[in-house]
Amino acid sequence: MRITLNFTAALLLSSISLSTVQAATVITEQNIARYEAALPELAKIEQDNPASLKNLRLAKHCDWAKHASELRAKEQGKDYLPQVDQVLAKHQLTPALFIELTAKGAWPVLQSMQGVFNLTRQGLPFLPEAQRKQAERTLAQSDHMSSVIQPCLTAADKAALQQYQQRFINLAGRLPGLSL
């Protein structure tokens, strides 16, 4: 079954209307293409500290509009927010949809890194303090993201992520501040 979304005015209002015959996932070819097209433009926007995105801590809920509101509140008053909004609108993405695609798209990356994370955990006692602390921060962030994302993945999301796994892994390197 081909997974599609009906993009209506509701999308522009940060809610997605799915018909009963459509799968309950935003991970579609069309959304991924929009996401991919927006990334280079978003990367060009000068932000205060894009590397700080590595420390992004989403709350443990699956309300993507609320995530978007919470993150935007942290960035309130920043000059680049209107530019971000313009790029997202140009590519028919809402902040909520962008955050959901980013979070769910991180799942294949997190899963592919589990072996490395396990080796890192085993090697922690042997690392110099500065490297150990950095590794612990990275492990804590990946554990947190896993605990936030996994409960939000529907069966349709998991099927779509499996289909687009390599595409999301390739995209991870293009996200400002998020490469592992």
N, C-alpha and C positions, 0 to 999 in steps of 0.2 A: 504494500500500500504506500503510495506516495504521500509524504507528509507536507501539508501546505497550511498556510494561515490566510485568513481573510483580513486584509488590511483595510480598515475603515477609519472613519474619524475617531473611533474609540481608541485606536492605536496611538493617535496623536495625544490622547488624554491619558496615556499610560495604562490603558487596560486593553487587553487583547480579547476579541470576541472569536470564539471557536465554534464552528457549527458542529452538530453531533456526529457528522461523518468524518470530521477532521481529527487528527491525533492531538493529544494534549501536550504539545511541546513547541517551544519557540526555536528549537534547533532544526532549522530547515535550510535547504540550499539557498533560498532567497535571502533569509536573514543572515546567513553566514557570508554571502557575497556582499551584502550591505555593510556588515561588520568589517570585513576585509578592506573594503573600499574606504571606510571611514578611518581606519587605523593610521595610515600614513599622514592624513591631514591632522588628526589629533596629535600625532607625535611632533608636528611642526609648531604646535601652539606652545609658546613659552610659558611654563608654569613655574611656580615657586620652587618646588622640589619633587620632580617626578620619581626620583629614587625612593622617596618616602612611601610610594605605593607598595613597596615590598613589605611594609609594616601595616598594611591595611588590615583592619580587624572588623569583619562583618559580624553583626549580631546573629544569634542562632535562631533565625526565623526565615521563612520562605516567602515573605512579603517583599517582592522586588521593588515595588513602588516605595515602600517604607525604607528599604536600603538606600534607594536613590535619594530620598528626602534627607536621611541621616547623613549621608556623605556630602550632599550639597550644603547642609547646614554647617558642616565642618569647614567648608570652603567659602562660606558666605562672604560677600564683599570682594572676592577676588576678581581682578580685571579680566581674567581669561574665561570665566564662566559663560559670558555671552558668546564667545568664540566657539566654545565646546558645544553649546546649544545649537549654534548655526550649523556646525558640521554634522551633528546628530540629525537635525531636521533635514538637512540636505540629503542624507542617506536614509531617510525615513526610519530613524531609530529614536526611541525615547530614552531618557536616562535609565528608566527601569529596565527596558529591554536590553540596553547596552550592558548594564551591570549583570543581568541574568545570563546573557550570552558569555560574558567574561568569566563569571563564576563557574557556570556549568562547563564552559569550554576548558577551564583549568583542570577539570576532573581527569581527562585522559593523561594530562601531564603529571598530575599528582600520582596517578596509578603507575605510570611508566617509571617514576622515580622511586618507588617503594624499595627496590633492591639497594639503591644508593643510600636511601635514608636509613635502612637497616644496618648497612655497613658503617655508616657514619655514627650511628648510636653505639655500635660495638667498639668503635675506635675513639670515642670521646675521652676515656680516661688517659689515653696516650697522646692527646693533642696538647700543644702549648696553650696556656690559659686564654690568650686572645683568640686563637683559632677555635678553641673549645667553646667559648662564649658565643662566637659568631655562628658556629654549627648548631649550638643549642637554640639560638634565636630562629635560625632557619627551620630547624625541626619543629619547634613550637608553632611557628607560623604555618607550616604545612599540615601539622596535626589539627590546628584550629580550622584551617580552610576545609580540610576533609570533613571535620565534624559539622561544619556549617553546610557544606554542599551536599554531602551524601543523603541526608534526610529529605532534601528538596528534589532529588532526582526521581522522576516518575519512570514507569516501564518504557514509555515512549521516549523519554529523554535518554535512557540507557541505550535503547536501540539506535537512536539517532547518533549518539556519541560514538557508538561502536562503528557505525557507518562512516562517520567523519573524523575518526580518531586521529589519523595522521595529519589531517588538515589542521586540527586544533593544536597538535603538538608543534607543527611548523609555525602556526600563528603566535605561539607563546614567546618566541624570540623577538617578535615585532611589537610586543606590548611594552610601552615605556615603563621602566623600573620593575617589571615583573619577571624578567627572565631569571631562572634559578641558577 
